[in-house]
Amino acid sequence: MNGVLIIDKPAGLTSHDVVNRVRRILGERSVGHLGTLDPMATGILPLVVGSFTRLAQFYMASEKTYEGTIRFGFATDTYDAEGEPTSAPQNVTLRMEEVEALAGRFRGVIEQLPPPFSAKKIKGVPAYKLARKHKEVVLAPVQVEIKEFELLAVESDRVRFRARVASGTYMRSVAHDMGQALGCGAHLESLRRTAVAEFTLEDAYTLDQLAAAAGNCSATARVAPVPSSARVLGGNAALKCRDNDHRGQFGPPASPVGSPDSSPPVPLAGEAAPDDSRPGGTPETLANLFVHPRKLLPNFPSVTADEPTEARIRSGRTVNLPELSRARQVKVFAGQRDLIAIATRVAGTLFHPRIVLCWADTPVRHSS
C-alpha cells in the first residue's frame, strides 16, 4: 500500500502514537510522518505509506501554518500548558497595541532558542530526555523564519494568533520569549497546525474516519498486505515487482512523454464528491482518503510516460524529456494516478530517476 494520508491529530497523542495506530489500521509496517506535532497540539500530520516514505526527503524544509493561543502571566518548563509553572502566576491585562508592537519583533528571520523539552540533540541525546531527568540542557540559538505572525484577538491575559513559519520554528519558544519580553512570563496554551507544505485541513481525516474506511472499504478498494517479494529500488538497480498494467482505469489516456501535465487532478471513477469526504457525508472507501498523487509536490512539473519510457524509468535508466529542459526535477506518472518516479535532470533534456516508486503492488485501486 503506497500513498500519502493526512491525519487530523487529536490532542494527547504523540506523532509516533499516530503512526503506530495507522500501521495497525492499514496492516502496513512502512508508515512515517512528515514533521512532528507535540502531544498537546492538534491538526495536520501528513503520513507517508509504503514506498511513498521515500518522498519524505522532499518535505524536510516544508513551511507550516499554525493557529493557537498564548497565555501570559506565567511561564512553564516545557513552554506549553503541559509543563510545570516556573514562577507564581501574575494578573495580566493585555492591550492589543502593546502585544502588536511586541509581535513585530518576532516577524522575519530571528534567532530562537529551542525549548529544553524538544527533540534537539545534545551529544546525540534528545534534549527532552535530559530535561526529564532534571539535567542541564544547553542548546544553541538557531536561525528561524516567521513569515507571518497575525494577532487574531487579545482577551485579558490571552492572545490568539495565526502564524506561517519555516521548518524548525518552535511556537512554544515564541510564546516563552514574548512572556520574557513583557516581564510576566507566558506559555503556549493551545496549538493547531492547519497546513504543511501543500496539505491543508481540507485534506485531513481523523483516525476514526480512517478506521471506518479500512473496515468498510469496497471490493474495488480492498486492503491487502504488500507482498514481501516487492522491492523498491532507485538508481540503476533493477526494479523487481509485479508489473500489472493499471492504465485505462484512471481517467483520460496518457499524454506523450515530453508533454508536461499542467491540468488539475481528474476525479477518478468511484471517488466520492468533495462533500462526501467530511463527517456527515457518505462512507468513504479507503482509496479516497489518500491524497491524489497529482497533488503531491506541486512545484515539480508532471509528465505521463508512454510504455517504452515507463519501462526505462522502472528499471532506473535515463530518459529523454525534451519539453522539460528547464525543470530540475519532475514527477513521472504511468496513467492518471500512478506516480512511478521522481526524476532529476542530469544534462540537457536527459533525466535520471532519483527514486522509483513501485505502484504495481498497491491495493488501493478504483473500478473503471
Secondary structure, DSSP 8 states (H G I E B T S, - for coil): --EEEEEEE-TT--HHHHHHHHHHHHT-S-EEESS---TT-EEEEEEEEGGGGGGGGGGTT--EEEEEEEEES--BTTSBTTS-BSS--------HHHHHHHHGGGSEEEEE---SSSS-EETTEEHHHHHHTT-------EEEEEEEEEEEEEETTEEEEEEEE-TT--HHHHHHHHHHHHTS-EEEEEEEEEEETTEEGGG-B-HHHHHHHHHS--GGG------TT-----TTS---S-----TTSSSS----TTSEE-S-----TT---GGGGSTTS----HHHHS--GGGSSTTS-EEE--HHHHHHHHTT--EE-GGGTT-SEEEEEETTTEEEEEEEEEETTEEEEEEE---TT-------
